[in-house]
Amino acid sequence: LLSSMIHLGLGSNSLTGSIPTELGLLAFSNGLSLYDNGLTGSLPTELGLLSSMIHLGLGSNSLTGSIPTELGLLAFSNGLSLYDNGLTGSLPTELGLLTNISWLHLYTNSLTGSLPNELSSLTSMGSFIVENNAGLCGAVPTLSASISTTGTNLGTACLTAG
C-alpha cells in the first residue's frame, strides 16, 4: 500500500470520474496536479488531510459543488488552483488561514457572495485571480501590499475596492 509520495502529476491525461477520497490518506510532501482532465463531482473534504501539501492543482476540470472549508487547514507554500471548473457557493472564510500561500487561482467558476475579510491575512500571496465569477460581489478586503495589480485580477465580477 502506497502511503507517501513526493508529487503526483497527472495533468492533461484525459482522466474522468471523481477524485478518489483515498487521495486524502496519502502523505504528499510536494503536490498533487490533476489539472486539465475530465474530473467530475465535488472536491473531497479528505483533501484537507493533506497537511504538508505545497501545491494543489485541480484547474480545468468539471468539478462542481462548493470549496470545502477543510482546504483552509492545508499549509500551502506555493498555491491552490481551482480555476475553470463549475464550483459554486461562497468562498470559505477558512481560506484566510492559508497565510503562506503564494497564489490563489479561483477564476472561471460560478462562485457567489463576497470575498471573506479573512483573505487580508494572506500576506505572502503574490497572485490572486477570481475573474469570471459573476456572482462575487461587494468590497475586496485589503490584500497584501506585495500583490501587484497584474497579479490581482478581479475581472468583471461586481467587486469594489475595500
Salt bridges, closest charged atoms under 4 A:
none
